[in-house]
Amino acid sequence: PYALRHMATQLTSGIGLPETMVSVSTADYGALSEEFGRTIHDVNAGMSMEEALEALDQRVNSEPLRRAIRQIIRTLRTGGDLSRTLNVLADETAYEMRMKLRDYVQSLNLMTMIYMFASAVVPSMLMVVIMIMGARGGGGMPPHVAGVLYLVLLPFMLMYFVFMIKRFEPRL
């Protein structure tokens, strides 16, 4: 959404689309700046703006960006107000990002509770069970099995939770 607003602001001030895309390509938008740089390179190499944008549409794997590219192409073909279109797209993308972040935070709350249970309660319960079974006549768990549980299984389980939390992070 920041790059879309950047483009909309420049278009509103009277700067053309190619110059706006050059501005985005030199700004710090990460992979988006690189892709816009490639698109400008394609235009400078002789492609029309629409062809270069369609090539960009084929290269990217981001649905909000693909939607924005398609809207830019449609607006170029029909001659509409591109800056207003980009502002609307920026608002929609920002809303989608907020919803993804809200869903992530909700899933993170559940994962946090599970993580706290697994990292604090399970080891304590396991220790109590081992001690009780050992005190009742040796029918408990051998020390090397308990060591494996504490040193291998529990850290592996906790790392799995961290991996799952990282996997659920929202992406654009």
Chimera marker file (.cmm) of the C-alpha trace (Angstrom):
<marker_set name="trace">
<marker id="1" x="0.000" y="0.000" z="0.000" r="1" g="1" b="0" radius="0.5"/>
<marker id="2" x="2.871" y="2.405" z="0.618" r="1" g="1" b="0" radius="0.5"/>
<marker id="3" x="4.194" y="2.061" z="-2.909" r="1" g="1" b="0" radius="0.5"/>
<marker id="4" x="0.682" y="2.476" z="-4.345" r="1" g="1" b="0" radius="0.5"/>
<marker id="5" x="0.202" y="5.664" z="-2.341" r="1" g="1" b="0" radius="0.5"/>
<marker id="6" x="3.642" y="6.831" z="-3.445" r="1" g="1" b="0" radius="0.5"/>
<marker id="7" x="2.620" y="6.332" z="-7.065" r="1" g="1" b="0" radius="0.5"/>
<marker id="8" x="-0.784" y="7.968" z="-6.562" r="1" g="1" b="0" radius="0.5"/>
<marker id="9" x="0.782" y="11.040" z="-4.970" r="1" g="1" b="0" radius="0.5"/>
<marker id="10" x="3.235" y="11.468" z="-7.803" r="1" g="1" b="0" radius="0.5"/>
<marker id="11" x="0.573" y="10.933" z="-10.462" r="1" g="1" b="0" radius="0.5"/>
<marker id="12" x="-1.643" y="13.507" z="-8.766" r="1" g="1" b="0" radius="0.5"/>
<marker id="13" x="1.194" y="16.029" z="-8.886" r="1" g="1" b="0" radius="0.5"/>
<marker id="14" x="1.438" y="15.626" z="-12.664" r="1" g="1" b="0" radius="0.5"/>
<marker id="15" x="4.344" y="13.212" z="-13.007" r="1" g="1" b="0" radius="0.5"/>
<marker id="16" x="3.814" y="10.516" z="-15.639" r="1" g="1" b="0" radius="0.5"/>
<marker id="17" x="3.532" y="6.791" z="-14.992" r="1" g="1" b="0" radius="0.5"/>
<marker id="18" x="7.022" y="5.855" z="-16.280" r="1" g="1" b="0" radius="0.5"/>
<marker id="19" x="8.680" y="8.496" z="-14.084" r="1" g="1" b="0" radius="0.5"/>
<marker id="20" x="6.563" y="7.386" z="-11.157" r="1" g="1" b="0" radius="0.5"/>
<marker id="21" x="7.673" y="3.806" z="-11.662" r="1" g="1" b="0" radius="0.5"/>
<marker id="22" x="11.308" y="4.958" z="-11.822" r="1" g="1" b="0" radius="0.5"/>
<marker id="23" x="10.751" y="6.743" z="-8.515" r="1" g="1" b="0" radius="0.5"/>
<marker id="24" x="9.344" y="3.569" z="-6.931" r="1" g="1" b="0" radius="0.5"/>
<marker id="25" x="12.204" y="1.513" z="-8.353" r="1" g="1" b="0" radius="0.5"/>
<marker id="26" x="14.768" y="3.805" z="-6.702" r="1" g="1" b="0" radius="0.5"/>
<marker id="27" x="12.867" y="3.923" z="-3.406" r="1" g="1" b="0" radius="0.5"/>
<marker id="28" x="13.339" y="1.314" z="-0.696" r="1" g="1" b="0" radius="0.5"/>
<marker id="29" x="10.424" y="-1.063" z="-1.321" r="1" g="1" b="0" radius="0.5"/>
<marker id="30" x="12.555" y="-4.204" z="-1.541" r="1" g="1" b="0" radius="0.5"/>
<marker id="31" x="11.554" y="-6.748" z="-4.184" r="1" g="1" b="0" radius="0.5"/>
<marker id="32" x="8.861" y="-4.403" z="-5.505" r="1" g="1" b="0" radius="0.5"/>
<marker id="33" x="11.490" y="-1.784" z="-6.353" r="1" g="1" b="0" radius="0.5"/>
<marker id="34" x="13.516" y="-4.432" z="-8.185" r="1" g="1" b="0" radius="0.5"/>
<marker id="35" x="10.494" y="-5.569" z="-10.197" r="1" g="1" b="0" radius="0.5"/>
<marker id="36" x="9.601" y="-1.990" z="-11.121" r="1" g="1" b="0" radius="0.5"/>
<marker id="37" x="13.239" y="-1.498" z="-12.191" r="1" g="1" b="0" radius="0.5"/>
<marker id="38" x="12.912" y="-4.516" z="-14.494" r="1" g="1" b="0" radius="0.5"/>
<marker id="39" x="9.668" y="-3.149" z="-15.892" r="1" g="1" b="0" radius="0.5"/>
<marker id="40" x="11.263" y="0.236" z="-16.608" r="1" g="1" b="0" radius="0.5"/>
<marker id="41" x="14.177" y="-1.584" z="-18.232" r="1" g="1" b="0" radius="0.5"/>
<marker id="42" x="11.686" y="-3.453" z="-20.448" r="1" g="1" b="0" radius="0.5"/>
<marker id="43" x="10.048" y="-0.164" z="-21.446" r="1" g="1" b="0" radius="0.5"/>
<marker id="44" x="13.449" y="1.365" z="-22.232" r="1" g="1" b="0" radius="0.5"/>
<marker id="45" x="14.279" y="-1.734" z="-24.284" r="1" g="1" b="0" radius="0.5"/>
<marker id="46" x="11.287" y="-1.068" z="-26.558" r="1" g="1" b="0" radius="0.5"/>
<marker id="47" x="8.273" y="-2.721" z="-24.956" r="1" g="1" b="0" radius="0.5"/>
<marker id="48" x="5.111" y="-0.717" z="-24.576" r="1" g="1" b="0" radius="0.5"/>
<marker id="49" x="4.058" y="0.156" z="-21.015" r="1" g="1" b="0" radius="0.5"/>
<marker id="50" x="1.151" y="-2.299" z="-21.207" r="1" g="1" b="0" radius="0.5"/>
<marker id="51" x="3.386" y="-5.143" z="-22.418" r="1" g="1" b="0" radius="0.5"/>
<marker id="52" x="5.940" y="-4.426" z="-19.699" r="1" g="1" b="0" radius="0.5"/>
<marker id="53" x="3.208" y="-4.375" z="-17.044" r="1" g="1" b="0" radius="0.5"/>
<marker id="54" x="1.770" y="-7.642" z="-18.384" r="1" g="1" b="0" radius="0.5"/>
<marker id="55" x="5.260" y="-9.176" z="-18.163" r="1" g="1" b="0" radius="0.5"/>
<marker id="56" x="5.430" y="-7.941" z="-14.569" r="1" g="1" b="0" radius="0.5"/>
<marker id="57" x="2.040" y="-9.523" z="-13.928" r="1" g="1" b="0" radius="0.5"/>
<marker id="58" x="3.429" y="-12.861" z="-15.125" r="1" g="1" b="0" radius="0.5"/>
<marker id="59" x="6.564" y="-12.597" z="-12.947" r="1" g="1" b="0" radius="0.5"/>
<marker id="60" x="5.058" y="-11.746" z="-9.578" r="1" g="1" b="0" radius="0.5"/>
<marker id="61" x="3.364" y="-14.056" z="-7.114" r="1" g="1" b="0" radius="0.5"/>
<marker id="62" x="1.601" y="-11.439" z="-5.003" r="1" g="1" b="0" radius="0.5"/>
<marker id="63" x="-2.151" y="-11.208" z="-5.480" r="1" g="1" b="0" radius="0.5"/>
<marker id="64" x="-2.464" y="-7.571" z="-4.331" r="1" g="1" b="0" radius="0.5"/>
<marker id="65" x="0.317" y="-6.546" z="-6.725" r="1" g="1" b="0" radius="0.5"/>
<marker id="66" x="-1.207" y="-8.521" z="-9.579" r="1" g="1" b="0" radius="0.5"/>
<marker id="67" x="-4.554" y="-6.870" z="-8.926" r="1" g="1" b="0" radius="0.5"/>
<marker id="68" x="-2.886" y="-3.448" z="-8.931" r="1" g="1" b="0" radius="0.5"/>
<marker id="69" x="-1.088" y="-4.192" z="-12.198" r="1" g="1" b="0" radius="0.5"/>
<marker id="70" x="-4.312" y="-5.321" z="-13.846" r="1" g="1" b="0" radius="0.5"/>
<marker id="71" x="-6.079" y="-2.158" z="-12.658" r="1" g="1" b="0" radius="0.5"/>
<marker id="72" x="-3.240" y="0.008" z="-13.971" r="1" g="1" b="0" radius="0.5"/>
<marker id="73" x="-3.464" y="-1.705" z="-17.356" r="1" g="1" b="0" radius="0.5"/>
<marker id="74" x="-7.253" y="-1.282" z="-17.454" r="1" g="1" b="0" radius="0.5"/>
<marker id="75" x="-7.014" y="2.355" z="-16.470" r="1" g="1" b="0" radius="0.5"/>
<marker id="76" x="-4.357" y="2.969" z="-19.128" r="1" g="1" b="0" radius="0.5"/>
<marker id="77" x="-6.611" y="1.380" z="-21.754" r="1" g="1" b="0" radius="0.5"/>
<marker id="78" x="-9.749" y="3.270" z="-20.724" r="1" g="1" b="0" radius="0.5"/>
<marker id="79" x="-8.088" y="6.555" z="-19.812" r="1" g="1" b="0" radius="0.5"/>
<marker id="80" x="-9.416" y="6.870" z="-16.247" r="1" g="1" b="0" radius="0.5"/>
<marker id="81" x="-7.918" y="8.642" z="-13.259" r="1" g="1" b="0" radius="0.5"/>
<marker id="82" x="-4.997" y="6.382" z="-12.340" r="1" g="1" b="0" radius="0.5"/>
<marker id="83" x="-4.110" y="8.217" z="-9.128" r="1" g="1" b="0" radius="0.5"/>
<marker id="84" x="-7.599" y="7.719" z="-7.698" r="1" g="1" b="0" radius="0.5"/>
<marker id="85" x="-7.547" y="4.056" z="-8.742" r="1" g="1" b="0" radius="0.5"/>
<marker id="86" x="-4.199" y="3.555" z="-7.005" r="1" g="1" b="0" radius="0.5"/>
<marker id="87" x="-5.459" y="5.241" z="-3.827" r="1" g="1" b="0" radius="0.5"/>
<marker id="88" x="-8.468" y="2.910" z="-3.752" r="1" g="1" b="0" radius="0.5"/>
<marker id="89" x="-6.190" y="-0.101" z="-4.305" r="1" g="1" b="0" radius="0.5"/>
<marker id="90" x="-3.882" y="1.099" z="-1.529" r="1" g="1" b="0" radius="0.5"/>
<marker id="91" x="-6.829" y="1.360" z="0.851" r="1" g="1" b="0" radius="0.5"/>
<marker id="92" x="-8.040" y="-2.139" z="-0.069" r="1" g="1" b="0" radius="0.5"/>
<marker id="93" x="-4.568" y="-3.615" z="0.316" r="1" g="1" b="0" radius="0.5"/>
<marker id="94" x="-4.074" y="-1.920" z="3.679" r="1" g="1" b="0" radius="0.5"/>
<marker id="95" x="-7.448" y="-3.278" z="4.839" r="1" g="1" b="0" radius="0.5"/>
<marker id="96" x="-6.508" y="-6.798" z="3.721" r="1" g="1" b="0" radius="0.5"/>
<marker id="97" x="-3.204" y="-6.507" z="5.565" r="1" g="1" b="0" radius="0.5"/>
<marker id="98" x="-5.005" y="-5.419" z="8.739" r="1" g="1" b="0" radius="0.5"/>
<marker id="99" x="-7.380" y="-8.385" z="8.482" r="1" g="1" b="0" radius="0.5"/>
<marker id="100" x="-4.509" y="-10.819" z="7.953" r="1" g="1" b="0" radius="0.5"/>
<marker id="101" x="-2.691" y="-9.309" z="10.904" r="1" g="1" b="0" radius="0.5"/>
<marker id="102" x="-5.819" y="-9.565" z="13.072" r="1" g="1" b="0" radius="0.5"/>
<marker id="103" x="-6.228" y="-13.249" z="12.145" r="1" g="1" b="0" radius="0.5"/>
<marker id="104" x="-2.537" y="-13.855" z="12.837" r="1" g="1" b="0" radius="0.5"/>
<marker id="105" x="-2.763" y="-12.240" z="16.270" r="1" g="1" b="0" radius="0.5"/>
<marker id="106" x="-5.782" y="-14.388" z="17.133" r="1" g="1" b="0" radius="0.5"/>
<marker id="107" x="-3.989" y="-17.587" z="16.100" r="1" g="1" b="0" radius="0.5"/>
<marker id="108" x="-0.892" y="-16.365" z="17.926" r="1" g="1" b="0" radius="0.5"/>
<marker id="109" x="-2.868" y="-16.062" z="21.168" r="1" g="1" b="0" radius="0.5"/>
<marker id="110" x="-3.845" y="-19.725" z="20.969" r="1" g="1" b="0" radius="0.5"/>
<marker id="111" x="-0.327" y="-20.804" z="20.024" r="1" g="1" b="0" radius="0.5"/>
<marker id="112" x="1.082" y="-18.787" z="22.934" r="1" g="1" b="0" radius="0.5"/>
<marker id="113" x="-1.163" y="-20.577" z="25.387" r="1" g="1" b="0" radius="0.5"/>
<marker id="114" x="-0.156" y="-23.965" z="23.964" r="1" g="1" b="0" radius="0.5"/>
<marker id="115" x="3.522" y="-22.971" z="24.039" r="1" g="1" b="0" radius="0.5"/>
<marker id="116" x="3.338" y="-21.855" z="27.663" r="1" g="1" b="0" radius="0.5"/>
<marker id="117" x="1.582" y="-25.086" z="28.614" r="1" g="1" b="0" radius="0.5"/>
<marker id="118" x="4.131" y="-27.184" z="26.739" r="1" g="1" b="0" radius="0.5"/>
<marker id="119" x="7.164" y="-25.322" z="28.060" r="1" g="1" b="0" radius="0.5"/>
<marker id="120" x="6.135" y="-24.934" z="31.707" r="1" g="1" b="0" radius="0.5"/>
<marker id="121" x="3.431" y="-27.376" z="32.719" r="1" g="1" b="0" radius="0.5"/>
<marker id="122" x="4.410" y="-30.512" z="30.781" r="1" g="1" b="0" radius="0.5"/>
<marker id="123" x="8.032" y="-30.677" z="32.073" r="1" g="1" b="0" radius="0.5"/>
<marker id="124" x="6.853" y="-30.113" z="35.646" r="1" g="1" b="0" radius="0.5"/>
<marker id="125" x="4.152" y="-32.772" z="35.345" r="1" g="1" b="0" radius="0.5"/>
<marker id="126" x="6.626" y="-35.176" z="33.798" r="1" g="1" b="0" radius="0.5"/>
<marker id="127" x="9.059" y="-34.628" z="36.657" r="1" g="1" b="0" radius="0.5"/>
<marker id="128" x="6.342" y="-35.204" z="39.268" r="1" g="1" b="0" radius="0.5"/>
<marker id="129" x="5.188" y="-38.401" z="37.537" r="1" g="1" b="0" radius="0.5"/>
<marker id="130" x="8.758" y="-39.697" z="37.342" r="1" g="1" b="0" radius="0.5"/>
<marker id="131" x="9.345" y="-38.951" z="41.038" r="1" g="1" b="0" radius="0.5"/>
<marker id="132" x="6.059" y="-40.561" z="42.147" r="1" g="1" b="0" radius="0.5"/>
<marker id="133" x="6.618" y="-43.672" z="40.060" r="1" g="1" b="0" radius="0.5"/>
<marker id="134" x="10.182" y="-43.955" z="41.367" r="1" g="1" b="0" radius="0.5"/>
<marker id="135" x="9.030" y="-43.642" z="44.962" r="1" g="1" b="0" radius="0.5"/>
<marker id="136" x="6.392" y="-46.372" z="44.550" r="1" g="1" b="0" radius="0.5"/>
<marker id="137" x="8.868" y="-49.136" z="44.047" r="1" g="1" b="0" radius="0.5"/>
<marker id="138" x="11.041" y="-48.597" z="41.027" r="1" g="1" b="0" radius="0.5"/>
<marker id="139" x="8.340" y="-48.950" z="38.432" r="1" g="1" b="0" radius="0.5"/>
<marker id="140" x="9.226" y="-45.529" z="37.140" r="1" g="1" b="0" radius="0.5"/>
<marker id="141" x="11.047" y="-44.327" z="34.127" r="1" g="1" b="0" radius="0.5"/>
<marker id="142" x="14.777" y="-45.037" z="33.816" r="1" g="1" b="0" radius="0.5"/>
<marker id="143" x="16.922" y="-41.899" z="34.158" r="1" g="1" b="0" radius="0.5"/>
<marker id="144" x="18.284" y="-42.097" z="30.613" r="1" g="1" b="0" radius="0.5"/>
<marker id="145" x="14.734" y="-42.085" z="29.176" r="1" g="1" b="0" radius="0.5"/>
<marker id="146" x="13.827" y="-39.056" z="31.273" r="1" g="1" b="0" radius="0.5"/>
<marker id="147" x="17.015" y="-37.355" z="30.084" r="1" g="1" b="0" radius="0.5"/>
<marker id="148" x="16.103" y="-38.014" z="26.470" r="1" g="1" b="0" radius="0.5"/>
<marker id="149" x="12.634" y="-36.582" z="27.078" r="1" g="1" b="0" radius="0.5"/>
<marker id="150" x="14.003" y="-33.426" z="28.692" r="1" g="1" b="0" radius="0.5"/>
<marker id="151" x="16.980" y="-32.856" z="26.431" r="1" g="1" b="0" radius="0.5"/>
<marker id="152" x="15.605" y="-33.921" z="23.036" r="1" g="1" b="0" radius="0.5"/>
<marker id="153" x="11.847" y="-34.265" z="22.897" r="1" g="1" b="0" radius="0.5"/>
<marker id="154" x="10.795" y="-31.112" z="24.784" r="1" g="1" b="0" radius="0.5"/>
<marker id="155" x="13.181" y="-28.738" z="22.947" r="1" g="1" b="0" radius="0.5"/>
<marker id="156" x="12.117" y="-30.307" z="19.644" r="1" g="1" b="0" radius="0.5"/>
<marker id="157" x="8.464" y="-29.775" z="20.515" r="1" g="1" b="0" radius="0.5"/>
<marker id="158" x="9.099" y="-26.143" z="21.515" r="1" g="1" b="0" radius="0.5"/>
<marker id="159" x="11.050" y="-25.484" z="18.300" r="1" g="1" b="0" radius="0.5"/>
<marker id="160" x="8.115" y="-26.939" z="16.385" r="1" g="1" b="0" radius="0.5"/>
<marker id="161" x="5.813" y="-24.391" z="18.018" r="1" g="1" b="0" radius="0.5"/>
<marker id="162" x="8.187" y="-21.562" z="17.076" r="1" g="1" b="0" radius="0.5"/>
<marker id="163" x="8.249" y="-22.872" z="13.496" r="1" g="1" b="0" radius="0.5"/>
<marker id="164" x="4.453" y="-22.991" z="13.383" r="1" g="1" b="0" radius="0.5"/>
<marker id="165" x="4.182" y="-19.438" z="14.679" r="1" g="1" b="0" radius="0.5"/>
<marker id="166" x="6.618" y="-18.274" z="12.004" r="1" g="1" b="0" radius="0.5"/>
<marker id="167" x="4.674" y="-20.190" z="9.350" r="1" g="1" b="0" radius="0.5"/>
<marker id="168" x="1.411" y="-18.458" z="10.235" r="1" g="1" b="0" radius="0.5"/>
<marker id="169" x="2.877" y="-14.971" z="9.750" r="1" g="1" b="0" radius="0.5"/>
<marker id="170" x="0.812" y="-12.995" z="7.237" r="1" g="1" b="0" radius="0.5"/>
<marker id="171" x="2.405" y="-12.338" z="3.857" r="1" g="1" b="0" radius="0.5"/>
<marker id="172" x="1.514" y="-10.151" z="0.968" r="1" g="1" b="0" radius="0.5"/>
<link id1="1" id2="2" r="1" g="1" b="0" radius="0.2"/>
<link id1="2" id2="3" r="1" g="1" b="0" radius="0.2"/>
<link id1="3" id2="4" r="1" g="1" b="0" radius="0.2"/>
<link id1="4" id2="5" r="1" g="1" b="0" radius="0.2"/>
<link id1="5" id2="6" r="1" g="1" b="0" radius="0.2"/>
<link id1="6" id2="7" r="1" g="1" b="0" radius="0.2"/>
<link id1="7" id2="8" r="1" g="1" b="0" radius="0.2"/>
<link id1="8" id2="9" r="1" g="1" b="0" radius="0.2"/>
<link id1="9" id2="10" r="1" g="1" b="0" radius="0.2"/>
<link id1="10" id2="11" r="1" g="1" b="0" radius="0.2"/>
<link id1="11" id2="12" r="1" g="1" b="0" radius="0.2"/>
<link id1="12" id2="13" r="1" g="1" b="0" radius="0.2"/>
<link id1="13" id2="14" r="1" g="1" b="0" radius="0.2"/>
<link id1="14" id2="15" r="1" g="1" b="0" radius="0.2"/>
<link id1="15" id2="16" r="1" g="1" b="0" radius="0.2"/>
<link id1="16" id2="17" r="1" g="1" b="0" radius="0.2"/>
<link id1="17" id2="18" r="1" g="1" b="0" radius="0.2"/>
<link id1="18" id2="19" r="1" g="1" b="0" radius="0.2"/>
<link id1="19" id2="20" r="1" g="1" b="0" radius="0.2"/>
<link id1="20" id2="21" r="1" g="1" b="0" radius="0.2"/>
<link id1="21" id2="22" r="1" g="1" b="0" radius="0.2"/>
<link id1="22" id2="23" r="1" g="1" b="0" radius="0.2"/>
<link id1="23" id2="24" r="1" g="1" b="0" radius="0.2"/>
<link id1="24" id2="25" r="1" g="1" b="0" radius="0.2"/>
<link id1="25" id2="26" r="1" g="1" b="0" radius="0.2"/>
<link id1="26" id2="27" r="1" g="1" b="0" radius="0.2"/>
<link id1="27" id2="28" r="1" g="1" b="0" radius="0.2"/>
<link id1="28" id2="29" r="1" g="1" b="0" radius="0.2"/>
<link id1="29" id2="30" r="1" g="1" b="0" radius="0.2"/>
<link id1="30" id2="31" r="1" g="1" b="0" radius="0.2"/>
<link id1="31" id2="32" r="1" g="1" b="0" radius="0.2"/>
<link id1="32" id2="33" r="1" g="1" b="0" radius="0.2"/>
<link id1="33" id2="34" r="1" g="1" b="0" radius="0.2"/>
<link id1="34" id2="35" r="1" g="1" b="0" radius="0.2"/>
<link id1="35" id2="36" r="1" g="1" b="0" radius="0.2"/>
<link id1="36" id2="37" r="1" g="1" b="0" radius="0.2"/>
<link id1="37" id2="38" r="1" g="1" b="0" radius="0.2"/>
<link id1="38" id2="39" r="1" g="1" b="0" radius="0.2"/>
<link id1="39" id2="40" r="1" g="1" b="0" radius="0.2"/>
<link id1="40" id2="41" r="1" g="1" b="0" radius="0.2"/>
<link id1="41" id2="42" r="1" g="1" b="0" radius="0.2"/>
<link id1="42" id2="43" r="1" g="1" b="0" radius="0.2"/>
<link id1="43" id2="44" r="1" g="1" b="0" radius="0.2"/>
<link id1="44" id2="45" r="1" g="1" b="0" radius="0.2"/>
<link id1="45" id2="46" r="1" g="1" b="0" radius="0.2"/>
<link id1="46" id2="47" r="1" g="1" b="0" radius="0.2"/>
<link id1="47" id2="48" r="1" g="1" b="0" radius="0.2"/>
<link id1="48" id2="49" r="1" g="1" b="0" radius="0.2"/>
<link id1="49" id2="50" r="1" g="1" b="0" radius="0.2"/>
<link id1="50" id2="51" r="1" g="1" b="0" radius="0.2"/>
<link id1="51" id2="52" r="1" g="1" b="0" radius="0.2"/>
<link id1="52" id2="53" r="1" g="1" b="0" radius="0.2"/>
<link id1="53" id2="54" r="1" g="1" b="0" radius="0.2"/>
<link id1="54" id2="55" r="1" g="1" b="0" radius="0.2"/>
<link id1="55" id2="56" r="1" g="1" b="0" radius="0.2"/>
<link id1="56" id2="57" r="1" g="1" b="0" radius="0.2"/>
<link id1="57" id2="58" r="1" g="1" b="0" radius="0.2"/>
<link id1="58" id2="59" r="1" g="1" b="0" radius="0.2"/>
<link id1="59" id2="60" r="1" g="1" b="0" radius="0.2"/>
<link id1="60" id2="61" r="1" g="1" b="0" radius="0.2"/>
<link id1="61" id2="62" r="1" g="1" b="0" radius="0.2"/>
<link id1="62" id2="63" r="1" g="1" b="0" radius="0.2"/>
<link id1="63" id2="64" r="1" g="1" b="0" radius="0.2"/>
<link id1="64" id2="65" r="1" g="1" b="0" radius="0.2"/>
<link id1="65" id2="66" r="1" g="1" b="0" radius="0.2"/>
<link id1="66" id2="67" r="1" g="1" b="0" radius="0.2"/>
<link id1="67" id2="68" r="1" g="1" b="0" radius="0.2"/>
<link id1="68" id2="69" r="1" g="1" b="0" radius="0.2"/>
<link id1="69" id2="70" r="1" g="1" b="0" radius="0.2"/>
<link id1="70" id2="71" r="1" g="1" b="0" radius="0.2"/>
<link id1="71" id2="72" r="1" g="1" b="0" radius="0.2"/>
<link id1="72" id2="73" r="1" g="1" b="0" radius="0.2"/>
<link id1="73" id2="74" r="1" g="1" b="0" radius="0.2"/>
<link id1="74" id2="75" r="1" g="1" b="0" radius="0.2"/>
<link id1="75" id2="76" r="1" g="1" b="0" radius="0.2"/>
<link id1="76" id2="77" r="1" g="1" b="0" radius="0.2"/>
<link id1="77" id2="78" r="1" g="1" b="0" radius="0.2"/>
<link id1="78" id2="79" r="1" g="1" b="0" radius="0.2"/>
<link id1="79" id2="80" r="1" g="1" b="0" radius="0.2"/>
<link id1="80" id2="81" r="1" g="1" b="0" radius="0.2"/>
<link id1="81" id2="82" r="1" g="1" b="0" radius="0.2"/>
<link id1="82" id2="83" r="1" g="1" b="0" radius="0.2"/>
<link id1="83" id2="84" r="1" g="1" b="0" radius="0.2"/>
<link id1="84" id2="85" r="1" g="1" b="0" radius="0.2"/>
<link id1="85" id2="86" r="1" g="1" b="0" radius="0.2"/>
<link id1="86" id2="87" r="1" g="1" b="0" radius="0.2"/>
<link id1="87" id2="88" r="1" g="1" b="0" radius="0.2"/>
<link id1="88" id2="89" r="1" g="1" b="0" radius="0.2"/>
<link id1="89" id2="90" r="1" g="1" b="0" radius="0.2"/>
<link id1="90" id2="91" r="1" g="1" b="0" radius="0.2"/>
<link id1="91" id2="92" r="1" g="1" b="0" radius="0.2"/>
<link id1="92" id2="93" r="1" g="1" b="0" radius="0.2"/>
<link id1="93" id2="94" r="1" g="1" b="0" radius="0.2"/>
<link id1="94" id2="95" r="1" g="1" b="0" radius="0.2"/>
<link id1="95" id2="96" r="1" g="1" b="0" radius="0.2"/>
<link id1="96" id2="97" r="1" g="1" b="0" radius="0.2"/>
<link id1="97" id2="98" r="1" g="1" b="0" radius="0.2"/>
<link id1="98" id2="99" r="1" g="1" b="0" radius="0.2"/>
<link id1="99" id2="100" r="1" g="1" b="0" radius="0.2"/>
<link id1="100" id2="101" r="1" g="1" b="0" radius="0.2"/>
<link id1="101" id2="102" r="1" g="1" b="0" radius="0.2"/>
<link id1="102" id2="103" r="1" g="1" b="0" radius="0.2"/>
<link id1="103" id2="104" r="1" g="1" b="0" radius="0.2"/>
<link id1="104" id2="105" r="1" g="1" b="0" radius="0.2"/>
<link id1="105" id2="106" r="1" g="1" b="0" radius="0.2"/>
<link id1="106" id2="107" r="1" g="1" b="0" radius="0.2"/>
<link id1="107" id2="108" r="1" g="1" b="0" radius="0.2"/>
<link id1="108" id2="109" r="1" g="1" b="0" radius="0.2"/>
<link id1="109" id2="110" r="1" g="1" b="0" radius="0.2"/>
<link id1="110" id2="111" r="1" g="1" b="0" radius="0.2"/>
<link id1="111" id2="112" r="1" g="1" b="0" radius="0.2"/>
<link id1="112" id2="113" r="1" g="1" b="0" radius="0.2"/>
<link id1="113" id2="114" r="1" g="1" b="0" radius="0.2"/>
<link id1="114" id2="115" r="1" g="1" b="0" radius="0.2"/>
<link id1="115" id2="116" r="1" g="1" b="0" radius="0.2"/>
<link id1="116" id2="117" r="1" g="1" b="0" radius="0.2"/>
<link id1="117" id2="118" r="1" g="1" b="0" radius="0.2"/>
<link id1="118" id2="119" r="1" g="1" b="0" radius="0.2"/>
<link id1="119" id2="120" r="1" g="1" b="0" radius="0.2"/>
<link id1="120" id2="121" r="1" g="1" b="0" radius="0.2"/>
<link id1="121" id2="122" r="1" g="1" b="0" radius="0.2"/>
<link id1="122" id2="123" r="1" g="1" b="0" radius="0.2"/>
<link id1="123" id2="124" r="1" g="1" b="0" radius="0.2"/>
<link id1="124" id2="125" r="1" g="1" b="0" radius="0.2"/>
<link id1="125" id2="126" r="1" g="1" b="0" radius="0.2"/>
<link id1="126" id2="127" r="1" g="1" b="0" radius="0.2"/>
<link id1="127" id2="128" r="1" g="1" b="0" radius="0.2"/>
<link id1="128" id2="129" r="1" g="1" b="0" radius="0.2"/>
<link id1="129" id2="130" r="1" g="1" b="0" radius="0.2"/>
<link id1="130" id2="131" r="1" g="1" b="0" radius="0.2"/>
<link id1="131" id2="132" r="1" g="1" b="0" radius="0.2"/>
<link id1="132" id2="133" r="1" g="1" b="0" radius="0.2"/>
<link id1="133" id2="134" r="1" g="1" b="0" radius="0.2"/>
<link id1="134" id2="135" r="1" g="1" b="0" radius="0.2"/>
<link id1="135" id2="136" r="1" g="1" b="0" radius="0.2"/>
<link id1="136" id2="137" r="1" g="1" b="0" radius="0.2"/>
<link id1="137" id2="138" r="1" g="1" b="0" radius="0.2"/>
<link id1="138" id2="139" r="1" g="1" b="0" radius="0.2"/>
<link id1="139" id2="140" r="1" g="1" b="0" radius="0.2"/>
<link id1="140" id2="141" r="1" g="1" b="0" radius="0.2"/>
<link id1="141" id2="142" r="1" g="1" b="0" radius="0.2"/>
<link id1="142" id2="143" r="1" g="1" b="0" radius="0.2"/>
<link id1="143" id2="144" r="1" g="1" b="0" radius="0.2"/>
<link id1="144" id2="145" r="1" g="1" b="0" radius="0.2"/>
<link id1="145" id2="146" r="1" g="1" b="0" radius="0.2"/>
<link id1="146" id2="147" r="1" g="1" b="0" radius="0.2"/>
<link id1="147" id2="148" r="1" g="1" b="0" radius="0.2"/>
<link id1="148" id2="149" r="1" g="1" b="0" radius="0.2"/>
<link id1="149" id2="150" r="1" g="1" b="0" radius="0.2"/>
<link id1="150" id2="151" r="1" g="1" b="0" radius="0.2"/>
<link id1="151" id2="152" r="1" g="1" b="0" radius="0.2"/>
<link id1="152" id2="153" r="1" g="1" b="0" radius="0.2"/>
<link id1="153" id2="154" r="1" g="1" b="0" radius="0.2"/>
<link id1="154" id2="155" r="1" g="1" b="0" radius="0.2"/>
<link id1="155" id2="156" r="1" g="1" b="0" radius="0.2"/>
<link id1="156" id2="157" r="1" g="1" b="0" radius="0.2"/>
<link id1="157" id2="158" r="1" g="1" b="0" radius="0.2"/>
<link id1="158" id2="159" r="1" g="1" b="0" radius="0.2"/>
<link id1="159" id2="160" r="1" g="1" b="0" radius="0.2"/>
<link id1="160" id2="161" r="1" g="1" b="0" radius="0.2"/>
<link id1="161" id2="162" r="1" g="1" b="0" radius="0.2"/>
<link id1="162" id2="163" r="1" g="1" b="0" radius="0.2"/>
<link id1="163" id2="164" r="1" g="1" b="0" radius="0.2"/>
<link id1="164" id2="165" r="1" g="1" b="0" radius="0.2"/>
<link id1="165" id2="166" r="1" g="1" b="0" radius="0.2"/>
<link id1="166" id2="167" r="1" g="1" b="0" radius="0.2"/>
<link id1="167" id2="168" r="1" g="1" b="0" radius="0.2"/>
<link id1="168" id2="169" r="1" g="1" b="0" radius="0.2"/>
<link id1="169" id2="170" r="1" g="1" b="0" radius="0.2"/>
<link id1="170" id2="171" r="1" g="1" b="0" radius="0.2"/>
<link id1="171" id2="172" r="1" g="1" b="0" radius="0.2"/>
</marker_set>
